[in-house]
Amino acid sequence: MTDVQGALDRHGRRLMRRDYLDAVRFEWQEVALIVDRTLLLAFVLVTFGATAIILLQAPLSTQFLYGDQPAAQVKDQQHHQTDSN
């Protein structure tokens, strides 16, 4: 009878340990899900922010590339140069 009681006790402890490990696993999965979504949101915001900054600064790059002249005038000058050659 004591063997049966010991087996039942071991089985009960095994079930309790498995329940505890399942609960811990579930909590870590929830933490991972929150961290994953937070990092995804941060990535999207940084990507869109960087894209917006780059696109908003693009008109300023024409001044660097073409000097003080608007880009349309530079294209016309290039077009005239190729026609004369």
C-alpha positions in Angstrom: 0.0 0.0 0.0 2.9 2.4 0.7 4.2 1.8 -2.8 0.9 2.9 -4.2 0.8 6.0 -1.9 4.4 6.9 -2.9 3.6 6.5 -6.6 0.5 8.8 -6.2 2.6 11.4 -4.3 5.3 11.3 -7.0 2.7 11.6 -9.7 1.0 14.6 -7.8 4.4 16.3 -7.5 5.1 15.7 -11.2 1.8 17.2 -12.1 2.3 20.2 -9.9 5.8 20.8 -11.4 4.4 20.5 -14.9 1.6 23.0 -14.1 4.2 25.4 -12.6 6.5 25.0 -15.7 3.5 25.6 -18.0 2.6 28.7 -16.1 6.1 30.0 -16.3 6.3 29.2 -20.0 3.0 31.0 -20.7 4.2 34.1 -18.8 7.5 34.2 -20.8 5.5 33.8 -24.0 3.4 36.8 -23.0 6.6 38.9 -22.2 8.1 37.8 -25.6 4.9 38.8 -27.4 4.9 42.3 -25.8 8.6 42.8 -26.5 8.2 41.6 -30.1 5.3 44.0 -30.7 7.1 46.9 -29.0 10.2 46.3 -31.1 8.1 46.1 -34.3 6.4 49.4 -33.5 9.8 51.0 -32.8 11.2 49.7 -36.1 8.2 50.9 -38.1 8.3 54.4 -36.4 12.1 54.7 -36.9 11.8 53.5 -40.6 9.0 55.9 -41.4 10.7 58.7 -39.5 14.0 58.2 -41.3 12.2 58.0 -44.7 10.2 61.2 -44.0 13.4 63.0 -43.0 15.2 61.9 -46.1 12.4 62.8 -48.4 11.8 66.2 -46.7 15.5 67.0 -47.1 15.7 65.9 -50.7 14.9 69.4 -52.1 17.9 70.6 -50.2 20.2 68.1 -52.0 19.5 69.8 -55.3 21.3 72.9 -54.0 24.3 70.7 -53.1 24.2 69.0 -56.5 23.4 71.9 -58.8 24.6 74.9 -56.8 22.2 77.9 -56.6 20.5 77.1 -59.8 17.2 75.3 -59.8 17.4 71.7 -61.1 15.2 72.6 -64.1 17.8 75.1 -65.4 20.6 72.7 -64.9 18.7 70.0 -66.9 18.1 72.6 -69.7 21.8 73.5 -69.8 22.8 69.8 -70.0 20.2 69.3 -72.7 21.6 72.2 -74.8 25.2 70.9 -74.3 24.3 67.4 -75.6 22.4 69.0 -78.6 25.5 71.1 -79.5 27.8 68.0 -79.5 
